[in-house]
Amino acid sequence: MYGGLCEAGGVLYVGRHAKSASVTAFDLDGHPIRTIVRFQDAKAGRSAATGLSLDHDHRLWIADGPAGCVRGYTLFGVQVVCLEPATERRDQVGDLGYPVATLALGEDEDMVLVVASGGRRRHAVQVLHTVRGTNLSLRPLGDPEGRFEEVCAIAARGTRELLVLEAAAARIQVFRGGDYHFSIPLHEAGPGARPSCMVVAPDGHVVVGFGGERSSVWVFDDEGRRIACIAEGGREDGQVEDPCALALAPSQGLQPARVFVMDAFGDRVQVFTLQGVCYGAFPALVS
């Protein structure tokens, strides 16, 4: 069982999948509100629910890697959009490959959907203009012949910057206005630490989860320096084991910003502050 997270409007959307997939809405205290959708691709025989994103029209976007598509649902669980794989599966503009993450940006006629694909691909990150029907493929490191190295997460920072996390390269590529700007190396996490998920903190620093034997969650600055440890590796409460998804809820009044960490193969969601204080785990996850 694995999954994805997305926070919007005080609601945490939790995607989980093994053979079939589901997305359940929780309040920020961990109480389930309702299961929005369950699905399993008939052709592939299985589905995934990763890289969740909610747009301004309250459509929930889900990357379904096994099916090679991106699904769009209303919050009532009705599928209204399905961006399907190309007829000929090749590394080219318009072919979504194995989608692992989505990010809805803008609204109305300016709305775009960023879709990231896993693997070693030239066209692993594409910006789809849903109204105009145009696609833009980001150039890795600014090289038109380059390849992204196993993209596993994407995030927006402000209104102009798009961050792309690469698991195999252990770095974050930063794009501005669709053009490559610079990279953030993540080598300070140590050898064997493989990045798996990412979210942007309110101050612009980047929170990155690492899986494997050196599981942890760290805050990095743009130079790749570790600013703070949110959680160290382990199976106990307040520790993390193979984190696979992150989400952030901004501060409200006296309530500080909170980082939601899905780990333990998607079986647990814990809540942390950016200073590493653990508020505990959700009482239950609804499959």
Residue pairs with C-beta under 8 A, 6 or more apart in sequence:
1 16
1 17
1 18
1 265
1 266
1 267
1 287
2 16
2 17
2 18
2 48
2 50
2 244
2 265
2 266
3 14
3 15
3 16
3 17
3 49
3 50
3 244
3 245
3 262
3 266
4 14
4 15
4 49
4 50
4 51
4 52
4 62
4 63
4 101
4 244
4 245
4 262
5 12
5 13
5 14
5 15
5 52
5 245
5 246
5 247
5 260
5 262
5 269
6 12
6 13
6 15
6 52
6 53
6 54
6 60
6 247
7 13
7 28
7 247
7 248
7 249
7 260
8 54
9 54
10 27
10 28
10 249
11 25
11 26
11 27
11 28
11 33
12 25
12 26
12 27
12 28
12 247
12 249
12 260
12 269
13 23
13 24
13 25
13 26
13 36
13 52
13 54
13 60
14 23
14 24
14 25
14 26
14 262
14 269
14 285
15 21
15 22
15 23
15 48
15 49
15 50
15 52
15 62
15 245
16 22
16 23
16 24
16 49
16 266
16 285
16 287
17 46
17 47
17 48
17 49
17 50
17 266
18 46
19 40
19 45
19 46
19 47
20 38
20 39
20 40
20 46
20 47
21 38
21 39
21 40
21 47
21 48
21 49
21 62
21 64
22 35
22 37
22 38
22 39
22 49
22 286
22 287
23 35
23 36
23 37
23 49
23 52
23 60
23 62
23 73
24 32
24 33
24 34
24 35
24 36
24 285
24 286
25 32
25 33
25 34
25 35
25 36
25 75
26 32
26 33
26 269
26 282
27 33
28 249
28 258
28 271
30 269
30 271
30 280
30 281
30 282
30 283
30 284
31 283
32 284
32 286
35 286
36 60
36 73
36 75
36 76
36 77
37 60
37 73
37 77
37 79
39 47
39 64
39 71
39 79
40 46
40 47
41 47
41 64
41 66
41 67
41 69
43 67
44 66
44 67
44 68
45 66
46 66
47 64
47 66
47 67
48 63
48 64
48 65
48 66
48 67
49 62
49 64
50 62
50 63
50 65
50 100
50 101
50 245
51 61
51 62
51 63
51 99
51 100
51 101
51 102
51 103
51 116
51 153
51 154
52 60
52 61
52 62
52 63
52 102
53 60
53 61
53 102
53 103
53 104
53 113
54 60
54 61
54 104
55 61
55 104
55 107
55 111
55 113
56 104
56 106
56 107
56 108
56 111
57 107
57 111
58 74
58 75
59 72
59 73
59 74
59 80
59 81
59 104
60 72
60 73
60 74
60 75
61 70
61 71
61 72
61 102
61 104
61 113
62 70
62 71
62 72
62 73
62 102
63 70
63 99
63 100
63 101
63 102
63 115
63 116
64 70
64 71
64 99
65 98
65 99
65 100
65 118
67 85
68 84
68 85
68 89
68 96
68 97
68 98
68 99
69 82
69 83
69 84
69 85
69 96
69 99
70 81
70 82
70 83
70 96
70 99
70 102
70 113
70 115
71 79
71 81
71 82
71 83
72 79
72 80
72 81
72 82
72 83
73 79
73 80
74 80
83 96
83 113
83 115
83 128
85 95
85 96
85 97
86 92
86 94
86 95
86 96
88 95
89 95
89 97
91 97
91 121
91 122
91 123
92 123
93 123
93 126
93 135
93 137
94 126
94 135
95 123
96 115
96 117
96 126
97 117
97 118
97 119
97 121
97 123
97 124
98 117
98 118
98 119
99 115
99 116
99 117
99 118
100 116
100 117
100 118
100 151
100 152
100 153
101 114
101 115
101 116
101 151
101 152
101 153
101 154
102 113
102 114
102 115
102 116
103 113
103 114
103 116
103 154
103 155
103 156
103 162
104 111
104 112
104 113
104 114
105 111
105 112
105 113
105 114
105 156
106 112
109 131
111 129
111 130
111 131
112 127
112 128
112 129
112 130
113 127
113 128
113 130
114 125
114 126
114 127
114 128
114 154
114 162
115 125
115 126
115 128
116 124
116 125
116 151
116 152
116 153
116 154
116 164
117 123
117 124
117 125
117 126
117 151
118 124
118 150
118 151
118 152
119 150
120 147
120 148
120 149
120 150
120 168
121 147
121 148
121 151
122 137
122 140
122 145
122 146
122 147
122 148
123 137
124 140
124 147
124 148
124 151
125 137
125 138
125 140
125 148
125 151
125 154
125 162
125 164
126 135
126 136
126 137
126 138
127 135
127 136
127 137
127 138
127 178
128 134
128 135
129 135
129 136
136 178
138 162
138 164
138 175
138 178
138 180
139 146
139 179
139 180
140 146
140 147
140 148
140 173
140 180
141 173
141 180
141 183
142 179
142 180
148 164
148 166
148 173
149 166
149 167
149 168
149 169
150 166
150 167
150 168
150 169
151 164
151 165
151 166
151 167
152 165
152 166
152 167
152 195
152 196
152 197
153 164
153 165
153 195
153 196
153 197
153 198
153 246
154 162
154 163
154 164
154 165
154 198
155 162
155 163
155 165
155 198
155 199
155 200
155 206
156 162
156 163
156 200
157 163
157 174
157 200
157 204
157 206
158 204
160 176
160 177
161 174
161 175
161 176
161 181
162 174
162 175
162 176
162 178
163 172
163 173
163 174
163 175
163 198
163 200
163 206
164 172
164 173
164 174
164 175
165 171
165 172
165 195
165 197
165 198
165 208
166 172
166 173
166 195
167 194
167 195
167 196
170 185
170 186
170 187
170 189
170 193
170 194
170 195
171 183
171 184
171 185
171 186
172 183
172 184
172 186
172 198
172 206
172 208
173 180
173 183
174 180
174 181
174 182
174 183
174 184
174 222
175 181
182 222
184 206
184 220
184 222
184 223
184 224
185 224
186 193
186 195
186 208
186 220
186 224
187 224
188 220
188 224
188 225
188 226
189 195
189 208
189 210
189 214
189 216
189 218
189 226
190 214
191 214
192 212
192 213
192 214
193 210
193 212
193 214
193 216
194 210
194 211
194 212
195 208
195 209
195 210
196 209
196 210
196 211
196 242
196 243
196 244
197 208
197 209
197 243
197 244
197 245
197 246
197 262
198 206
198 207
198 208
198 209
198 246
199 206
199 207
199 246
199 247
199 248
199 259
200 206
200 207
200 248
201 207
201 219
201 248
201 257
201 274
202 248
202 250
202 251
202 257
204 222
205 219
205 220
205 221
205 227
206 219
206 220
207 217
207 218
207 219
207 220
207 230
207 246
207 248
207 259
207 274
208 217
208 218
208 219
208 220
209 215
209 216
209 217
209 240
209 243
209 244
209 245
209 246
209 261
209 263
210 216
210 217
210 218
210 243
211 242
211 243
211 244
212 242
213 233
214 233
215 233
215 234
215 239
215 240
215 241
215 242
215 243
215 263
216 229
216 231
216 232
216 233
216 240
217 229
217 230
217 231
217 240
217 243
217 246
217 259
217 261
217 272
218 226
218 227
218 228
218 229
218 230
219 226
219 227
219 228
219 229
219 230
219 274
220 226
220 227
221 227
228 274
228 275
228 276
229 276
230 259
230 261
230 272
230 273
230 274
230 275
230 276
231 238
231 239
231 240
231 243
231 261
231 270
231 272
231 276
231 278
232 239
232 240
233 239
233 240
233 241
234 240
234 241
235 241
235 264
237 270
237 278
237 280
237 281
238 270
238 278
240 261
240 263
240 270
241 263
241 264
242 263
242 264
242 265
243 261
243 262
243 263
244 262
244 263
244 265
244 266
245 261
245 262
245 266
246 259
246 260
246 261
246 262
247 259
247 260
248 257
248 258
248 259
248 260
249 257
249 258
249 260
250 257
251 257
256 273
256 274
256 275
257 273
257 274
258 271
258 272
258 273
258 279
259 271
259 272
259 273
259 274
260 269
260 270
260 271
260 272
261 269
261 270
261 271
261 272
262 268
262 269
263 270
266 285
267 285
268 281
268 282
268 285
269 281
269 282
269 285
270 278
270 279
270 280
270 281
270 282
271 278
271 279
271 280
271 281
271 282
272 278
272 279
273 279
